[in-house]
Amino acid sequence: MWRFFLGIVAAVAGLVAVAILSLYFYERPTILKIAVPHGGEYQKLFVILNQEFVHGHEEIRLRIVQTSDEAAASKAISEGHVDLAVVRSDLPMPTNASTALILAHDSVVIVAPPGKNFTNFSDLKGHTIGVITTESSGDANRRLLATIESQYSIEPKDIKVIDLTANDLARFLRNRQIDALFVFGPVDSPQISGPVTTVSDSGGASGAPTFVPILEASALAERTPGLDASQILRGAFGGSPSRPPENVATIGATVRLVARNDLDNSIVGEVTRLILANRAVAATTVPIANHIEAPSTDKGKVLPTHPGAAAFLDGEEETFFDKYSDMIYIGAMVGSVIVSGLATLASRMAVSGHARFDQLLETALTMLKSSREAESLEALAKLENQIDDILTQSLAVTAKPKLDNHQLAALTLAVQQARLAIADRRIELGARPSPQRPA
């Protein structure tokens, strides 16, 4: 019996060990791979955010996977190589991912040097536009310019496009190689304000730069998912007189953090919470963090929000018990059935042990009585053989169930009494107790 209970103790210890290991793996940080364009502000942003997660001992860690540009980041998550990605909404969006956060609202700014007079984008036909390109944007800005041209039915050959960097801009303006500049990004960022200042200063004191509006921005946004009609507010770039002197209609897009749709909702919700909680700290190093905002949770959006992020933003996150209540309930039922079964088995083994003891003891006592009434030596020898069998059965290693110490002591006493009775009966029948005993 003690072996059975020892087995139960070992099983319980095993279950405890499994529970401890499960808790260990449950508490380990979840590492998420995030595709980020190489060399841009967003790479710096997520490096800082991950450092904050580590310092705060949070359960999320970010492993940055650098890509050549935003389009490559979108491709990385589409092919399942990463869990999160930084993408632009004006580029083809991954179909297997949804928005977790909006990182920034970027706008198109088209500015011409002082002395140029363009009242609408269509006036740029037949002129040369310089497009600021960065390592992270790739050809995305050129593609956006082509989308705007299609709205005005302008053929690509009708506008000459020159790719240039912010460092080359002053030289191109000085040599009058471009008639206007196309730049894309957050209006209040150095990415925009720097080139705008360079264009403004290129005319000396001859006048203010010209901001070229996209008057059909609303129609373009309606036709093209991922684009938004927006405005460059009067005085957005400072100066006196204000630059621009009045609101300018333009087109914009969002930079988004997207998460795979098959990523657990609780993980996406936690990522959303942590980034929003740490954006102020990150903004002290990377100002673009100030642009991070929550996406709309309205259903039916062209660019949907991930259910995990939406649950956090709407305060509908599932608690641990909400999520696993069914498993806990079923596990409790299964556990109670197992425990009841083990208890029943132990009870039956105990009853079986008592029954086996009663049977052997009754047999020994019966032989005790029979030995006193035996009429021949042959009968006594037969009884002695039966006693040997009882002793063998009670001590057998393979016997199931085992007899405990008290039962063995009682049975041994009964066997001894039976052997003494057989010896006494032999004497009564005239048998010799030993070969040395005289006749």
C-alpha positions as CSV (number, residue, x, y, z in Angstrom):
1,M,0.0,0.0,0.0
2,W,2.8,2.4,0.9
3,R,4.2,2.0,-2.7
4,F,0.9,3.1,-4.1
5,F,0.9,6.3,-1.9
6,L,4.5,6.9,-2.8
7,G,3.5,6.8,-6.5
8,I,0.7,9.3,-5.7
9,V,3.2,11.6,-4.0
10,A,5.6,11.3,-7.0
11,A,2.7,12.1,-9.4
12,V,1.7,15.2,-7.4
13,A,5.4,16.3,-7.3
14,G,5.5,15.9,-11.1
15,L,2.4,18.0,-11.5
16,V,3.9,20.7,-9.3
17,A,7.1,20.7,-11.3
18,V,5.1,21.0,-14.6
19,A,3.1,23.9,-13.1
20,I,6.4,25.7,-12.0
21,L,7.9,25.2,-15.5
22,S,4.7,26.4,-17.1
23,L,4.7,29.5,-14.9
24,Y,8.4,30.1,-15.8
25,F,7.7,30.0,-19.5
26,Y,4.6,32.1,-19.1
27,E,6.5,34.8,-17.3
28,R,9.3,34.9,-19.8
29,P,9.3,38.1,-22.0
30,T,7.7,37.7,-25.3
31,I,10.1,38.7,-28.1
32,L,8.5,40.3,-31.1
33,K,10.4,40.9,-34.4
34,I,9.6,44.3,-35.9
35,A,10.5,45.4,-39.5
36,V,11.8,49.0,-39.5
37,P,13.2,51.0,-42.4
38,H,17.0,51.3,-42.1
39,G,18.5,54.6,-41.0
40,G,15.3,56.5,-40.3
41,E,13.9,58.1,-37.2
42,Y,11.6,55.1,-36.6
43,Q,14.6,52.9,-36.1
44,K,15.9,55.2,-33.4
45,L,12.4,55.4,-31.9
46,F,12.0,51.6,-31.5
47,V,15.5,51.2,-30.1
48,I,14.6,53.7,-27.4
49,L,11.2,52.1,-26.7
50,N,12.8,48.6,-26.4
51,Q,15.3,50.0,-23.9
52,E,12.4,51.4,-21.8
53,F,10.7,48.0,-21.9
54,V,13.9,46.3,-20.6
55,H,14.4,48.9,-17.9
56,G,10.8,48.5,-16.8
57,H,11.0,44.7,-16.8
58,E,8.1,44.5,-19.2
59,E,6.9,41.3,-20.7
60,I,7.5,42.5,-24.3
61,R,10.8,42.8,-26.0
62,L,11.4,44.1,-29.6
63,R,13.9,42.6,-32.0
64,I,14.5,45.1,-34.8
65,V,14.8,43.7,-38.3
66,Q,16.2,46.5,-40.6
67,T,14.7,46.7,-44.1
68,S,15.8,48.9,-47.0
69,D,12.6,51.0,-47.0
70,E,8.9,51.1,-46.0
71,A,7.9,48.9,-48.9
72,A,10.4,46.2,-47.8
73,A,9.0,46.4,-44.3
74,S,5.5,45.8,-45.6
75,K,6.8,42.8,-47.6
76,A,8.5,41.4,-44.6
77,I,5.3,41.2,-42.6
78,S,3.3,40.0,-45.6
79,E,5.7,37.0,-45.9
80,G,5.5,36.2,-42.2
81,H,9.1,37.0,-41.4
82,V,8.2,39.5,-38.6
83,D,5.4,40.1,-36.1
84,L,5.2,43.9,-36.5
85,A,6.2,46.4,-39.2
86,V,6.4,50.2,-39.8
87,V,4.5,50.9,-43.1
88,R,3.2,53.9,-45.0
89,S,-0.5,53.9,-45.8
90,D,0.0,55.2,-49.3
91,L,2.0,52.1,-50.2
92,P,0.4,48.7,-50.7
93,M,-0.6,47.6,-47.2
94,P,0.0,44.0,-46.0
95,T,-3.3,41.9,-46.2
96,N,-2.3,39.7,-43.2
97,A,-1.8,42.6,-40.7
98,S,-3.8,45.4,-39.1
99,T,-3.1,48.7,-37.5
100,A,-1.9,48.8,-33.9
101,L,-0.9,52.4,-33.7
102,I,-0.6,55.5,-35.9
103,L,3.0,56.7,-35.7
104,A,2.6,59.9,-37.6
105,H,0.5,61.9,-40.1
106,D,2.7,62.8,-43.0
107,S,1.8,65.5,-45.6
108,V,3.0,66.5,-49.1
109,V,4.6,69.9,-49.1
110,I,5.3,71.4,-52.6
111,V,7.2,74.7,-52.3
112,A,8.7,76.9,-55.1
113,P,11.4,79.5,-54.7
114,P,10.4,83.1,-54.4
115,G,9.3,84.6,-57.7
116,K,7.5,81.4,-58.9
117,N,3.7,81.6,-59.3
118,F,1.9,78.3,-59.1
119,T,-1.7,78.4,-58.0
120,N,-2.5,74.7,-58.3
121,F,-0.5,71.5,-58.8
122,S,-1.7,71.4,-62.5
123,D,0.5,74.6,-63.1
124,L,3.6,72.4,-62.6
125,K,3.1,70.8,-66.0
126,G,6.1,71.4,-68.2
127,H,8.3,72.2,-65.2
128,T,11.0,70.4,-63.2
129,I,10.3,69.1,-59.7
130,G,12.9,68.0,-57.2
131,V,11.9,65.1,-55.0
132,I,13.6,64.7,-51.6
133,T,14.4,61.1,-51.2
134,T,15.7,59.4,-48.1
135,E,17.2,55.9,-47.4
136,S,14.0,54.8,-45.7
137,S,11.5,56.2,-48.2
138,G,13.1,54.6,-51.3
139,D,11.0,55.4,-54.4
140,A,7.8,55.9,-52.3
141,N,7.8,59.7,-52.7
142,R,8.1,59.3,-56.5
143,R,5.2,56.9,-56.5
144,L,3.1,59.3,-54.5
145,L,4.0,62.1,-56.9
146,A,2.8,59.9,-59.8
147,T,-0.5,59.3,-58.0
148,I,-1.0,63.0,-57.7
149,E,-0.2,63.5,-61.4
150,S,-2.8,60.8,-62.3
151,Q,-5.5,62.9,-60.6
152,Y,-4.7,65.8,-62.9
153,S,-4.3,63.5,-66.0
154,I,-0.7,64.7,-66.3
155,E,1.6,62.3,-68.2
156,P,4.9,61.4,-66.4
157,K,6.8,62.9,-69.4
158,D,5.1,66.2,-68.8
159,I,6.8,66.9,-65.5
160,K,10.5,66.3,-65.2
161,V,11.4,64.7,-61.8
162,I,14.9,64.9,-60.2
163,D,15.7,62.9,-57.1
164,L,17.9,64.7,-54.6
165,T,18.8,64.8,-51.0
166,A,18.5,67.6,-48.5
167,N,22.2,68.3,-48.7
168,D,22.0,68.7,-52.5
169,L,19.0,71.0,-52.4
170,A,20.8,74.4,-52.1
171,R,23.1,73.6,-55.1
172,F,20.1,72.7,-57.3
173,L,18.3,75.9,-56.3
174,R,21.4,78.0,-56.9
175,N,21.8,76.5,-60.4
176,R,18.1,76.9,-61.0
177,Q,17.8,73.2,-61.9
178,I,14.4,72.8,-60.3
179,D,11.3,74.9,-60.3
180,A,9.6,73.4,-57.2
181,L,10.4,71.0,-54.4
182,F,8.4,68.0,-53.4
183,V,8.9,66.7,-49.8
184,F,6.9,64.4,-47.7
185,G,6.8,64.0,-43.9
186,P,5.4,65.4,-40.7
187,V,4.9,69.2,-41.2
188,D,6.5,70.1,-37.9
189,S,9.6,67.9,-38.4
190,P,13.1,69.0,-39.5
191,Q,12.5,66.6,-42.5
192,I,10.1,69.2,-43.8
193,S,11.1,72.5,-42.2
194,G,14.7,72.3,-43.2
195,P,14.1,72.0,-46.9
196,V,11.3,74.7,-46.7
197,T,13.8,77.1,-45.1
198,T,16.4,76.3,-47.7
199,V,13.9,77.1,-50.5
200,S,12.8,80.3,-48.8
201,D,16.4,81.5,-48.4
202,S,17.2,80.8,-52.0
203,G,15.5,84.0,-53.1
204,G,17.3,86.2,-50.7
205,A,15.1,89.2,-49.8
206,S,13.2,89.1,-53.1
207,G,10.1,87.6,-51.6
208,A,8.4,84.7,-49.9
209,P,8.3,81.1,-51.3
210,T,5.2,79.8,-53.0
211,F,3.4,76.9,-51.5
212,V,1.7,74.9,-54.3
213,P,-1.8,73.6,-53.3
214,I,-3.4,70.4,-54.3
215,L,-6.9,71.7,-54.7
216,E,-8.4,68.4,-55.6
217,A,-6.9,66.6,-52.5
218,S,-10.3,65.5,-51.2
219,A,-11.3,63.9,-54.5
220,L,-7.9,62.2,-54.7
221,A,-8.2,60.9,-51.1
222,E,-11.7,59.5,-52.0
223,R,-10.3,57.6,-54.9
224,T,-7.2,56.3,-53.3
225,P,-7.3,54.3,-50.0
226,G,-4.6,55.2,-47.6
227,L,-4.5,58.9,-48.6
228,D,-6.1,61.7,-46.6
229,A,-7.0,65.2,-47.5
230,S,-5.2,67.6,-45.2
231,Q,-4.0,71.2,-44.9
232,I,-0.8,73.0,-44.2
233,L,-1.9,75.6,-41.7
234,R,-1.1,79.2,-42.1
235,G,2.3,80.0,-40.4
236,A,3.2,76.3,-40.0
237,F,6.8,77.2,-40.9
238,G,6.9,80.5,-39.0
239,G,8.4,83.6,-40.6
240,S,7.2,87.1,-41.1
241,P,5.1,87.3,-43.2
242,S,3.8,83.9,-42.3
243,R,4.9,80.8,-44.3
244,P,2.5,79.9,-45.8
245,P,0.4,83.1,-45.7
246,E,-2.8,81.1,-45.7
247,N,-4.0,77.5,-45.3
248,V,-2.8,75.3,-48.2
249,A,-4.8,72.2,-49.3
250,T,-2.6,69.1,-49.7
251,I,-2.6,65.3,-49.5
252,G,-1.2,63.2,-46.8
253,A,-0.8,59.6,-45.6
254,T,-0.1,57.9,-42.2
255,V,2.9,55.9,-41.0
256,R,1.5,53.0,-39.1
257,L,2.7,50.2,-36.8
258,V,0.9,47.1,-38.0
259,A,0.7,43.7,-36.3
260,R,0.0,40.3,-37.8
261,N,-3.6,39.3,-37.6
262,D,-2.7,35.9,-36.1
263,L,-0.7,37.5,-33.3
264,D,-2.5,37.0,-30.0
265,N,-4.8,39.9,-29.1
266,S,-3.4,40.2,-25.6
267,I,0.1,40.6,-27.0
268,V,-0.9,43.3,-29.4
269,G,-2.9,45.1,-26.7
270,E,0.1,45.0,-24.4
271,V,2.4,46.4,-27.2
272,T,-0.1,49.2,-27.8
273,R,-0.3,50.0,-24.1
274,L,3.5,50.0,-23.6
275,I,4.2,52.3,-26.5
276,L,1.6,54.8,-25.5
277,A,2.9,54.7,-21.9
278,N,6.5,55.3,-23.0
279,R,6.1,57.8,-25.9
280,A,6.7,60.8,-23.7
281,V,10.0,59.4,-22.4
282,A,11.0,58.4,-26.0
283,A,10.1,61.9,-27.3
284,T,12.9,63.5,-25.2
285,T,15.4,61.6,-27.5
286,V,13.3,61.1,-30.7
287,P,10.8,64.0,-31.0
288,I,8.8,62.0,-33.6
289,A,7.4,60.0,-30.7
290,N,5.1,63.0,-30.0
291,H,3.2,62.1,-33.1
292,I,2.2,58.6,-31.9
293,E,-1.6,58.3,-31.5
294,A,-4.3,55.7,-31.2
295,P,-6.1,54.6,-34.4
296,S,-9.8,54.8,-34.8
297,T,-11.6,51.7,-33.5
298,D,-14.7,52.2,-35.7
299,K,-15.5,49.2,-37.7
300,G,-15.6,49.2,-41.4
301,K,-12.5,51.3,-41.9
302,V,-10.5,50.8,-45.1
303,L,-7.4,50.3,-42.9
304,P,-8.8,48.3,-39.9
305,T,-7.5,48.3,-36.4
306,H,-6.1,45.1,-34.9
307,P,-8.7,43.6,-32.5
308,G,-6.1,43.4,-29.7
309,A,-5.3,47.1,-30.0
310,A,-9.0,48.0,-30.3
311,A,-9.8,45.9,-27.2
312,F,-7.2,47.8,-25.2
313,L,-8.3,51.2,-26.5
314,D,-11.9,50.5,-25.8
315,G,-11.2,49.1,-22.4
316,E,-12.5,45.7,-23.4
317,E,-9.4,43.6,-22.8
318,E,-10.0,40.1,-21.5
319,T,-8.5,39.3,-18.1
320,F,-6.7,36.1,-17.5
321,F,-9.8,34.4,-16.1
322,D,-12.0,35.8,-19.0
323,K,-9.6,34.2,-21.5
324,Y,-9.0,30.9,-19.8
325,S,-12.2,30.5,-17.8
326,D,-13.4,27.6,-19.9
327,M,-10.0,25.8,-19.7
328,I,-9.9,26.3,-15.9
329,Y,-13.5,25.0,-15.5
330,I,-12.8,22.0,-17.7
331,G,-9.5,21.4,-16.0
332,A,-11.1,21.5,-12.6
333,M,-13.7,19.0,-13.7
334,V,-11.1,16.7,-15.1
335,G,-8.9,17.0,-12.1
336,S,-11.8,16.2,-9.7
337,V,-12.6,13.1,-11.8
338,I,-9.0,12.0,-11.6
339,V,-8.7,12.6,-7.9
340,S,-12.0,10.7,-7.3
341,G,-10.8,7.8,-9.4
342,L,-7.5,7.6,-7.5
343,A,-9.4,7.7,-4.2
344,T,-11.7,5.0,-5.4
345,L,-8.8,2.9,-6.5
346,A,-7.0,3.4,-3.2
347,S,-10.2,2.4,-1.3
348,R,-10.6,-0.7,-3.4
349,M,-7.0,-1.7,-2.9
350,A,-7.4,-1.2,0.8
351,V,-10.6,-3.3,0.8
352,S,-8.9,-5.9,-1.3
353,G,-6.0,-6.0,1.1
354,H,-8.3,-6.6,4.0
355,A,-10.2,-9.3,2.1
356,R,-6.9,-11.1,1.2
357,F,-5.8,-10.9,4.9
358,D,-9.1,-12.3,6.1
359,Q,-9.0,-15.1,3.6
360,L,-5.4,-16.2,4.6
361,L,-6.1,-15.8,8.3
362,E,-9.3,-17.9,8.1
363,T,-7.4,-20.6,6.2
364,A,-4.6,-20.6,8.9
365,L,-7.2,-20.8,11.8
366,T,-9.1,-23.6,10.0
367,M,-5.8,-25.6,9.7
368,L,-5.1,-25.0,13.4
369,K,-8.4,-26.6,14.2
370,S,-7.9,-29.4,11.6
371,S,-4.4,-30.2,12.9
372,R,-5.8,-30.9,16.4
373,E,-8.4,-33.4,14.9
374,A,-6.1,-35.1,12.3
375,E,-6.2,-38.9,12.4
376,S,-2.9,-39.7,10.6
377,L,0.5,-38.4,10.0
378,E,-0.2,-38.1,6.3
379,A,-3.0,-35.6,7.1
380,L,-0.6,-33.6,9.3
381,A,2.0,-33.5,6.5
382,K,-0.6,-32.2,4.1
383,L,-1.7,-29.5,6.6
384,E,1.9,-28.5,7.0
385,N,2.3,-28.1,3.3
386,Q,-0.8,-25.9,3.2
387,I,0.7,-23.7,6.0
388,D,3.8,-23.3,3.8
389,D,1.6,-22.2,1.0
390,I,0.0,-19.6,3.2
391,L,3.3,-18.2,4.3
392,T,4.5,-18.1,0.7
393,Q,1.4,-16.2,-0.4
394,S,1.6,-13.7,2.4
395,L,5.3,-12.9,1.7
396,A,5.3,-13.1,-2.1
397,V,6.9,-10.0,-3.8
398,T,4.5,-10.0,-6.7
399,A,1.4,-10.3,-4.5
400,K,-1.1,-7.5,-5.1
401,P,-2.2,-6.0,-2.8
402,K,0.5,-6.1,-0.2
403,L,-0.3,-6.9,3.5
404,D,0.8,-4.3,6.0
405,N,3.0,-5.1,9.0
406,H,0.1,-5.6,11.5
407,Q,-1.6,-8.0,9.1
408,L,1.6,-10.0,8.6
409,A,2.2,-10.1,12.4
410,A,-1.3,-11.5,13.0
411,L,-1.0,-14.0,10.2
412,T,2.5,-15.1,11.4
413,L,1.1,-15.8,14.9
414,A,-1.7,-17.9,13.4
415,V,0.8,-19.9,11.3
416,Q,3.0,-20.5,14.4
417,Q,0.1,-21.7,16.4
418,A,-0.9,-24.1,13.6
419,R,2.7,-25.5,13.4
420,L,2.7,-26.0,17.2
421,A,-0.6,-27.8,17.0
422,I,0.7,-30.1,14.2
423,A,3.8,-30.8,16.3
424,D,1.6,-31.7,19.4
425,R,-0.7,-33.8,17.3
426,R,2.3,-35.7,15.9
427,I,3.4,-36.5,19.5
428,E,-0.1,-37.7,20.3
429,L,-0.1,-40.0,17.2
430,G,3.3,-41.4,18.3
431,A,5.4,-39.6,15.8
432,R,9.1,-38.8,16.6
433,P,9.8,-35.1,17.0
434,S,13.4,-35.7,15.7
435,P,15.7,-38.5,14.4
436,Q,17.6,-38.5,17.8
437,R,14.4,-39.0,19.8
438,P,14.3,-42.6,21.3
439,A,11.5,-44.9,20.4
